Amino acid sequence: MGMPITIDIRDCNDESAFKPTFDRLRQIDENFSTHKKDSEVSRFAAGQIAESTLSSELKEVIKACREAEVKTGGYFSAWAGGKFNPSGYVKGWAIAQAGQAIEKQGFKTYCIGAGGDILARSDSDFEWKIGIQDPSDRSNILNALSISNGAVATSGNYERGEHIINPKTGKPANEILSFSVTGPDIIKADILATAGFAAGKKSLELVEAVSDYEALAVYKDGSLVMSSGMSKLVA
């Protein structure tokens, strides 16, 4: 997936338990990587294969991307860069798939982190402490969230440069430094984080309209602005 992935399965002492999860992530990378010319998504984006012949998983992702574009008022688009690139959706979806692979083995308390997105699950009172990184100083944590069952997704340009396009303008989004979203579902949180970063100073109102999700925006002057319920989640 072109990014570091960390998995913490609480009370698991058997390294072999991680293999099915990483095997699933490698399979997703083979099919959905936009950096591999022979991946299914790259061949589809290049017009080499028709949509009608795609795998059921890629058809599912395309459908979900179209629905996300509508639900975010066009601020999330897998077609913003001129050709199909579902990376903004696939990252969260891949993490969700990894979580399913872990749970199939009977583990219920775990945490998965990939490229600024985190899925945390617990079947007890155990809470995971999730730090939100300072985009101006990656060694600094701005805030920490206490999460038993939920997700945190962060979008910004500080790791990979200006790679998020505002579909409304067709230009790189750069009004804010970073945008973090937390809520029950990693896929939805990831979509909202990408859409919110693209929306810039309209980001918080985008998330405020969605039940059970909260957000934190870091502005260029270093100020932090939170959605109405975010302060309750800060550890």
Backbone bond lengths (Angstrom), bond angles and torsions (degrees), N, CA, C in turn:
res aa  C-N    CA-C-N  psi(-1)  N-CA   C-N-CA  omega(-1)  CA-C   N-CA-C  phi
1 M - - - 1.454 - - 1.521 111.92 -
2 G 1.336 115.78 1.09 1.459 119.24 176.20 1.508 113.89 72.11
3 M 1.337 118.24 25.21 1.456 121.12 -179.67 1.527 108.73 -155.44
4 P 1.344 116.39 154.41 1.471 118.37 177.36 1.525 110.57 -68.84
5 I 1.321 116.45 140.45 1.461 122.06 179.00 1.516 108.36 -126.65
6 T 1.325 116.36 129.94 1.457 121.01 177.86 1.530 109.00 -119.99
7 I 1.317 115.81 139.77 1.461 121.68 178.58 1.515 108.89 -132.11
8 D 1.311 116.06 126.27 1.462 122.36 177.25 1.525 107.44 -120.35
9 I 1.335 116.28 112.51 1.468 121.47 177.12 1.517 106.86 -106.78
10 R 1.306 116.77 110.27 1.464 120.94 -175.88 1.532 110.27 -65.21
11 D 1.316 114.96 139.23 1.469 122.19 178.49 1.530 113.08 65.40
12 C 1.338 116.88 22.35 1.463 120.49 175.75 1.523 108.82 -109.35
13 N 1.317 116.62 120.15 1.467 121.40 -178.74 1.525 112.53 -112.71
14 D 1.323 115.87 7.26 1.459 120.84 -176.71 1.533 109.42 -110.17
15 E 1.327 116.44 109.70 1.462 120.14 -177.07 1.522 112.52 -60.92
16 S 1.322 117.64 -28.11 1.464 120.48 -178.69 1.527 112.01 -65.59
17 A 1.336 116.82 -18.03 1.461 120.50 179.55 1.522 111.61 -67.50
18 F 1.331 116.93 -19.87 1.457 120.74 -178.72 1.532 112.49 -83.52
19 K 1.322 116.68 -18.75 1.470 120.52 -173.30 1.526 113.86 -58.92
20 P 1.341 120.54 -48.76 1.468 119.37 -179.22 1.530 112.93 -58.86
21 T 1.332 116.19 -34.18 1.465 119.85 -179.83 1.524 111.24 -69.21
22 F 1.336 116.81 -46.73 1.462 118.82 179.51 1.526 111.53 -70.18
23 D 1.324 117.67 -30.25 1.471 120.27 174.30 1.526 110.25 -62.64
24 R 1.327 116.26 -41.18 1.469 120.04 178.76 1.527 111.01 -66.34
25 L 1.309 117.45 -40.38 1.466 120.63 178.48 1.527 111.62 -65.61
26 R 1.328 116.50 -38.24 1.467 119.53 177.35 1.528 111.01 -65.96
27 Q 1.333 116.63 -37.06 1.458 120.51 177.62 1.523 110.70 -63.63
28 I 1.318 116.28 -43.23 1.469 120.69 178.02 1.521 110.23 -62.64
29 D 1.322 116.76 -41.25 1.464 120.53 179.55 1.524 111.37 -62.53
30 E 1.322 116.86 -40.39 1.464 120.52 179.36 1.531 111.50 -61.79
31 N 1.323 116.56 -37.66 1.467 120.75 -176.51 1.518 114.14 -86.88
32 F 1.355 116.70 -31.33 1.459 119.54 -169.26 1.523 115.65 -115.47
33 S 1.310 117.98 -1.63 1.460 119.41 -179.98 1.527 111.14 -66.91
34 T 1.331 115.84 127.56 1.468 120.65 176.14 1.527 110.89 -82.93
35 H 1.327 116.46 -5.28 1.473 121.00 179.76 1.521 112.17 -94.20
36 K 1.337 116.23 -9.09 1.457 120.66 178.32 1.532 109.28 -106.02
37 K 1.314 116.16 117.09 1.460 120.48 -174.31 1.520 113.21 -63.58
38 D 1.337 117.15 -25.00 1.457 119.61 -177.18 1.527 113.19 -97.21
39 S 1.346 117.44 5.23 1.459 119.36 177.00 1.530 109.23 -70.50
40 E 1.307 116.15 156.26 1.459 119.89 -178.75 1.522 111.23 -60.42
41 V 1.317 117.41 -41.70 1.458 119.70 -177.60 1.529 111.38 -68.14
42 S 1.330 117.76 -35.61 1.473 120.82 178.14 1.524 110.82 -67.90
43 R 1.334 116.14 -41.40 1.463 119.47 179.99 1.529 111.36 -67.77
44 F 1.343 116.37 -35.05 1.464 119.67 176.80 1.531 110.60 -69.00
45 A 1.337 116.94 -43.60 1.460 121.05 179.70 1.522 111.79 -62.90
46 A 1.335 116.03 -30.43 1.468 120.91 179.86 1.520 112.25 -84.29
47 G 1.328 117.03 -1.32 1.459 120.84 179.35 1.515 114.20 78.53
48 Q 1.331 116.53 18.29 1.463 120.23 -177.29 1.525 113.18 -83.95
49 I 1.347 116.59 -20.76 1.461 120.78 178.33 1.526 109.44 -135.55
50 A 1.310 115.90 146.40 1.465 121.76 -177.20 1.522 110.73 -82.45
51 E 1.322 116.33 151.15 1.458 120.78 -179.01 1.537 111.74 -60.16
52 S 1.322 116.37 -33.79 1.462 120.20 -177.86 1.532 112.90 -65.50
53 T 1.334 117.30 -20.13 1.471 121.24 -177.61 1.523 113.35 -100.14
54 L 1.319 117.60 3.75 1.459 121.16 -175.26 1.528 112.02 -72.36
55 S 1.323 115.04 160.82 1.456 120.88 175.13 1.524 109.50 -64.75
56 S 1.314 116.15 157.48 1.464 120.27 -179.67 1.533 110.93 -62.15
57 E 1.338 117.69 -33.71 1.464 119.91 179.82 1.516 112.04 -67.86
58 L 1.329 117.60 -42.23 1.457 118.76 179.26 1.533 110.76 -69.17
59 K 1.315 117.08 -36.73 1.467 119.44 174.87 1.528 110.46 -60.52
60 E 1.318 115.77 -40.55 1.472 121.19 178.36 1.521 110.72 -62.17
61 V 1.327 116.81 -42.67 1.468 121.78 -179.38 1.526 110.53 -66.96
62 I 1.312 117.36 -43.23 1.472 120.62 178.86 1.525 110.49 -60.45
63 K 1.321 116.37 -44.76 1.468 120.84 178.76 1.525 110.72 -60.95
64 A 1.339 116.20 -44.30 1.457 120.75 -179.85 1.525 111.76 -64.66
65 C 1.326 117.01 -37.60 1.465 120.87 178.21 1.531 111.13 -65.20
66 R 1.307 116.55 -39.96 1.475 120.20 177.82 1.520 110.65 -64.80
67 E 1.335 116.71 -40.84 1.464 120.63 178.82 1.531 110.60 -66.34
68 A 1.331 117.14 -39.63 1.461 121.17 179.67 1.519 111.59 -64.88
69 E 1.311 116.78 -36.02 1.468 120.32 178.87 1.527 110.25 -63.32
70 V 1.312 116.20 -41.52 1.469 120.46 178.84 1.527 110.58 -67.03
71 K 1.328 116.85 -46.89 1.462 121.52 -175.37 1.525 113.18 -66.85
72 T 1.323 117.73 -25.49 1.476 120.64 179.68 1.529 112.02 -98.23
73 G 1.304 116.58 11.87 1.464 119.68 179.77 1.511 113.22 65.22
74 G 1.327 116.11 25.35 1.461 120.46 177.33 1.514 114.80 91.11
75 Y 1.341 118.37 -0.54 1.466 119.54 -179.71 1.526 112.53 -78.68
76 F 1.320 116.99 -19.36 1.470 120.61 169.84 1.519 106.77 -106.46
77 S 1.315 116.74 126.28 1.460 120.06 176.77 1.515 110.40 -149.15
78 A 1.320 115.79 125.41 1.463 120.72 176.06 1.524 111.15 -77.71
79 W 1.329 116.98 -1.66 1.459 122.38 -179.86 1.533 111.77 -116.70
80 A 1.357 116.67 14.46 1.479 120.62 -174.46 1.512 113.08 -63.68
81 G 1.330 117.33 -31.10 1.462 119.96 -176.87 1.513 114.21 -88.49
82 G 1.319 117.60 9.50 1.461 120.71 178.38 1.510 114.04 101.73
83 K 1.335 117.01 -22.00 1.463 120.21 174.60 1.523 108.68 -142.34
84 F 1.300 116.16 165.25 1.452 121.15 -173.41 1.519 112.14 -65.36
85 N 1.339 115.89 122.97 1.456 122.37 176.21 1.536 107.77 -144.37
86 P 1.326 117.08 98.86 1.466 120.33 -174.69 1.524 114.45 -88.07
87 S 1.343 117.71 16.66 1.460 120.72 -174.35 1.529 112.40 -56.13
88 G 1.336 117.39 -35.79 1.453 121.02 -179.86 1.515 113.46 -64.68
89 Y 1.322 115.93 -21.07 1.462 121.01 175.83 1.525 111.56 -98.45
90 V 1.308 116.24 -41.99 1.463 121.17 -171.37 1.523 112.91 -63.68
91 K 1.335 117.70 -33.17 1.464 118.71 -178.17 1.528 110.53 -60.22
92 G 1.322 117.23 -50.89 1.460 120.42 178.80 1.514 112.22 -64.69
93 W 1.323 115.84 -39.77 1.464 121.09 179.08 1.528 111.12 -63.57
94 A 1.325 116.68 -40.50 1.466 121.22 179.22 1.526 110.40 -64.85
95 I 1.321 117.28 -39.72 1.459 120.51 177.93 1.525 109.84 -63.79
96 A 1.323 116.59 -41.38 1.467 120.60 177.40 1.528 110.82 -62.10
97 Q 1.325 116.91 -39.84 1.459 121.36 177.35 1.528 110.96 -64.55
98 A 1.327 116.30 -38.94 1.466 120.30 177.71 1.523 110.28 -64.08
99 G 1.337 116.18 -39.75 1.460 120.17 177.46 1.517 111.78 -61.66
100 Q 1.317 116.83 -40.39 1.459 120.80 178.20 1.534 111.07 -63.62
101 A 1.338 115.82 -38.25 1.468 120.00 178.92 1.526 111.27 -64.53
102 I 1.338 116.21 -37.49 1.465 120.22 178.07 1.527 110.56 -67.51
103 E 1.322 115.61 -44.10 1.466 119.75 -177.06 1.530 112.38 -68.50
104 K 1.322 116.90 -27.83 1.465 119.81 176.38 1.525 111.80 -62.89
105 Q 1.323 116.00 -23.65 1.461 120.58 178.83 1.526 112.27 -89.75
106 G 1.327 116.28 2.03 1.451 120.27 175.65 1.510 116.05 96.26
107 F 1.341 118.04 2.35 1.460 120.91 179.47 1.530 109.88 -90.39
108 K 1.323 115.60 135.83 1.466 120.29 -176.85 1.531 113.85 -117.58
109 T 1.324 116.65 -15.81 1.464 120.53 -178.84 1.526 108.73 -116.04
110 Y 1.321 115.50 109.34 1.459 120.31 -175.51 1.529 110.28 -158.94
111 C 1.317 114.72 165.60 1.466 120.98 178.05 1.530 108.36 -140.93
112 I 1.327 116.08 130.45 1.461 122.12 179.14 1.526 108.32 -119.85
113 G 1.319 116.57 130.44 1.457 121.59 177.18 1.517 110.85 -124.61
114 A 1.329 116.20 131.50 1.473 120.58 178.93 1.520 110.03 -150.34
115 G 1.320 115.68 115.07 1.463 120.49 173.96 1.507 115.66 52.84
116 G 1.323 117.86 43.28 1.458 120.97 177.76 1.515 114.47 90.11
117 D 1.327 117.77 -3.15 1.460 122.16 178.43 1.523 109.88 -110.60
118 I 1.324 116.07 138.77 1.459 120.47 -176.04 1.520 110.48 -135.71
119 L 1.326 115.69 133.20 1.456 123.14 173.21 1.517 107.81 -115.79
120 A 1.333 116.90 123.41 1.460 121.57 -179.00 1.518 109.46 -122.69
121 R 1.324 115.72 133.94 1.456 121.23 -179.97 1.532 109.82 -134.06
122 S 1.341 116.02 146.83 1.454 121.35 178.74 1.523 109.68 -151.82
123 D 1.328 116.46 139.03 1.458 119.84 177.08 1.526 111.06 -106.81
124 S 1.329 115.88 19.69 1.468 121.52 179.95 1.524 108.44 -142.73
125 D 1.331 115.81 -160.40 1.469 120.12 178.01 1.521 112.46 -82.47
126 F 1.315 116.24 0.30 1.468 120.45 -178.24 1.526 110.75 -63.27
127 E 1.336 116.50 134.21 1.463 121.93 178.10 1.523 110.19 -118.85
128 W 1.310 115.18 136.66 1.460 121.71 175.15 1.526 108.59 -88.87
129 K 1.321 116.07 139.73 1.460 121.38 176.07 1.527 108.24 -98.81
130 I 1.314 116.22 115.80 1.466 121.75 -175.99 1.519 109.54 -111.67
131 G 1.314 117.07 119.75 1.453 121.30 -179.63 1.524 112.52 -89.79
132 I 1.318 116.20 140.77 1.468 121.87 173.77 1.522 107.67 -101.07
133 Q 1.309 116.16 118.08 1.460 123.21 -172.61 1.516 112.35 -73.63
134 D 1.314 115.23 143.26 1.462 121.77 174.26 1.535 108.18 -75.61
135 P 1.341 119.55 117.75 1.466 120.07 -178.15 1.523 113.90 -66.45
136 S 1.322 116.69 -17.75 1.469 120.17 179.05 1.517 113.01 -91.85
137 D 1.332 115.98 -18.12 1.458 121.62 -179.84 1.521 107.62 -149.22
138 R 1.327 116.83 95.78 1.458 121.03 -172.24 1.531 113.78 -67.79
139 S 1.333 117.41 -8.19 1.455 120.40 175.47 1.532 111.36 -87.11
140 N 1.332 116.07 -5.05 1.457 121.52 -176.25 1.530 111.13 -109.76
141 I 1.332 115.86 139.41 1.459 121.90 176.25 1.527 108.84 -103.03
142 L 1.329 116.44 123.81 1.462 120.78 -178.62 1.524 111.71 -74.41
143 N 1.311 115.49 -48.40 1.455 121.85 -179.17 1.517 109.11 -149.05
144 A 1.317 116.29 156.81 1.464 121.15 175.73 1.522 108.87 -122.80
145 L 1.316 115.39 137.84 1.454 121.42 179.61 1.521 109.74 -108.84
146 S 1.331 116.34 143.88 1.461 121.59 174.52 1.523 108.24 -101.40
147 I 1.327 116.46 115.65 1.461 120.36 -174.34 1.530 110.32 -131.73
148 S 1.330 115.73 129.07 1.464 120.89 173.15 1.516 110.20 -91.64
149 N 1.327 115.44 -52.68 1.464 121.90 179.05 1.518 108.96 -136.76
150 G 1.309 115.54 102.68 1.454 119.22 -178.20 1.510 111.62 179.66
151 A 1.316 114.95 -170.47 1.456 120.94 -176.15 1.523 110.35 -142.18
152 V 1.317 115.42 154.04 1.460 122.50 173.70 1.521 107.59 -133.27
153 A 1.317 116.68 129.68 1.471 121.14 177.37 1.520 108.79 -128.67
154 T 1.319 116.20 137.16 1.466 121.21 -178.75 1.522 109.99 -127.76
155 S 1.316 114.99 133.67 1.465 120.69 174.67 1.520 109.46 -119.39
156 G 1.333 115.85 143.74 1.459 121.08 178.85 1.514 109.96 -176.33
157 N 1.328 115.12 174.23 1.465 120.44 -178.80 1.518 112.75 -103.36
158 Y 1.340 117.64 0.65 1.454 120.17 -171.40 1.521 113.55 -75.16
159 E 1.338 118.71 -17.12 1.466 120.73 178.62 1.528 112.10 -95.06
160 R 1.344 116.70 -44.43 1.467 120.93 -171.31 1.524 113.67 -120.89
161 G 1.319 117.65 14.07 1.456 119.68 -178.14 1.530 111.09 76.00
162 E 1.316 116.88 -168.94 1.467 121.00 -175.37 1.535 110.90 -78.36
163 H 1.328 115.61 83.37 1.468 120.46 -175.65 1.528 112.71 -108.71
164 I 1.337 117.31 -8.35 1.464 120.55 179.96 1.525 109.31 -98.10
165 I 1.313 116.10 121.28 1.452 122.01 -178.16 1.527 110.67 -94.36
166 N 1.319 116.70 134.96 1.464 121.09 171.48 1.527 106.96 -79.70
167 P 1.332 118.63 110.53 1.471 120.44 -176.89 1.523 113.51 -61.61
168 K 1.345 116.40 -21.59 1.462 120.17 -178.98 1.528 111.81 -73.08
169 T 1.340 116.03 -30.61 1.466 120.59 -176.89 1.523 113.03 -111.84
170 G 1.346 116.34 -20.53 1.457 120.25 -175.52 1.522 112.80 76.66
171 K 1.345 116.50 8.26 1.460 121.41 -178.38 1.534 110.21 -114.52
172 P 1.345 117.32 159.08 1.462 119.69 178.29 1.528 111.77 -57.35
173 A 1.311 116.23 137.46 1.461 121.31 177.70 1.525 109.18 -79.10
174 N 1.326 117.12 129.69 1.469 119.70 -178.91 1.533 112.97 -152.97
175 E 1.333 116.91 22.59 1.464 119.02 179.91 1.525 112.77 -71.51
176 I 1.346 116.95 -30.57 1.462 121.21 179.36 1.519 109.34 -126.86
177 L 1.346 116.07 167.22 1.464 119.60 -177.56 1.524 112.59 -85.21
178 S 1.325 116.18 -41.94 1.463 118.98 178.02 1.525 109.90 -157.36
179 F 1.320 114.94 160.01 1.462 120.48 -178.96 1.518 108.33 -143.40
180 S 1.330 115.93 120.40 1.465 121.65 -178.10 1.523 110.30 -114.54
181 V 1.313 115.27 138.47 1.468 121.87 -179.60 1.521 109.15 -127.40
182 T 1.320 116.82 137.31 1.449 121.33 175.52 1.522 110.35 -126.83
183 G 1.325 115.41 144.83 1.457 121.21 -178.20 1.511 109.66 -179.76
184 P 1.321 117.97 -177.43 1.466 120.62 -174.51 1.519 115.82 -70.08
185 D 1.334 118.58 -28.08 1.469 121.37 -171.63 1.522 111.05 -117.35
186 I 1.338 117.09 126.33 1.460 120.92 -176.86 1.528 112.16 -66.65
187 I 1.316 117.87 -35.89 1.467 119.79 -179.05 1.522 110.25 -65.26
188 K 1.327 115.97 -47.23 1.460 120.35 -179.23 1.525 111.38 -66.12
189 A 1.352 116.31 -39.94 1.462 119.99 178.17 1.523 110.93 -62.08
190 D 1.326 116.54 -40.51 1.464 121.23 179.97 1.531 111.29 -65.45
191 I 1.330 116.15 -42.77 1.465 120.46 177.69 1.520 110.48 -61.21
192 L 1.338 116.50 -46.24 1.464 120.72 -178.37 1.528 111.53 -66.51
193 A 1.348 117.39 -35.04 1.465 120.06 178.53 1.525 110.62 -66.11
194 T 1.323 116.17 -43.21 1.473 120.04 178.40 1.521 111.07 -66.23
195 A 1.337 116.20 -46.82 1.466 120.68 -179.84 1.523 110.92 -64.07
196 G 1.339 116.15 -41.19 1.455 120.00 -179.35 1.515 112.47 -65.33
197 F 1.328 116.69 -40.90 1.461 118.68 177.91 1.527 110.48 -63.96
198 A 1.330 116.25 -40.37 1.466 119.81 177.31 1.511 111.42 -63.84
199 A 1.344 116.47 -34.87 1.462 120.59 -178.83 1.523 112.82 -75.45
200 G 1.329 116.95 -15.56 1.463 120.41 177.10 1.514 112.73 64.36
201 K 1.322 117.31 -122.44 1.462 121.12 -176.12 1.520 113.46 -72.46
202 K 1.323 117.14 -4.53 1.470 121.18 173.46 1.529 111.20 -95.53
203 S 1.330 116.12 6.08 1.458 121.09 -172.18 1.524 113.42 -61.67
204 L 1.324 117.02 -45.07 1.454 119.56 -175.05 1.520 112.45 -66.11
205 E 1.316 117.44 -38.81 1.462 118.88 179.11 1.521 111.12 -66.35
206 L 1.324 116.85 -28.00 1.464 121.20 176.66 1.531 110.34 -63.89
207 V 1.342 116.47 -43.46 1.460 121.03 -178.61 1.527 111.53 -78.71
208 E 1.325 117.38 -34.85 1.469 120.56 179.29 1.529 111.46 -58.47
209 A 1.315 116.71 -24.87 1.466 120.50 -178.27 1.524 112.24 -81.64
210 V 1.348 117.56 -4.02 1.463 121.79 -177.01 1.525 109.50 -111.97
211 S 1.306 117.63 123.59 1.469 121.84 -178.51 1.529 111.30 -65.79
212 D 1.327 116.10 141.63 1.471 124.30 172.28 1.524 114.05 75.07
213 Y 1.319 118.18 11.32 1.466 120.62 178.29 1.520 109.58 -125.16
214 E 1.324 115.28 139.45 1.458 122.31 179.41 1.520 109.40 -128.44
215 A 1.327 116.27 162.63 1.466 118.66 -174.27 1.522 112.28 -147.84
216 L 1.328 114.01 159.89 1.460 122.53 175.82 1.522 108.20 -136.47
217 A 1.322 115.57 125.34 1.472 121.16 178.63 1.519 109.70 -109.46
218 V 1.330 116.20 137.38 1.459 121.97 174.86 1.527 107.45 -107.67
219 Y 1.325 115.42 117.25 1.466 120.16 -177.82 1.530 110.70 -87.34
220 K 1.307 115.70 167.78 1.466 120.80 -175.08 1.521 113.20 -66.05
221 D 1.335 116.83 -22.67 1.464 119.15 178.15 1.532 111.82 -86.65
222 G 1.337 115.51 5.44 1.454 120.22 178.32 1.513 114.64 91.04
223 S 1.315 118.04 -6.22 1.462 121.16 -179.16 1.526 110.82 -73.81
224 L 1.336 114.72 149.53 1.460 122.21 178.72 1.521 108.75 -109.68
225 V 1.328 116.42 132.90 1.457 121.12 177.56 1.519 107.89 -126.80
226 M 1.334 116.43 126.42 1.457 121.45 -176.50 1.525 112.17 -111.82
227 S 1.311 115.48 154.27 1.455 120.92 170.78 1.526 108.54 -70.99
228 S 1.316 117.43 168.23 1.465 121.46 -169.91 1.526 114.74 -59.25
229 G 1.323 118.84 -32.90 1.459 120.48 -177.19 1.506 115.43 -102.73
230 M 1.325 118.27 1.73 1.461 121.08 -174.83 1.520 113.01 -66.92
231 S 1.312 117.89 -36.93 1.466 121.10 -176.22 1.526 111.86 -61.29
232 K 1.333 118.12 -26.80 1.464 122.06 179.79 1.530 112.08 -70.80
233 L 1.332 116.20 -19.26 1.458 120.65 -175.86 1.522 113.11 -95.87
234 V 1.342 116.42 -11.33 1.464 120.45 -177.84 1.518 109.52 -70.66
235 A 1.318 116.31 128.31 1.478 120.93 -177.00 1.532 111.45 -69.49
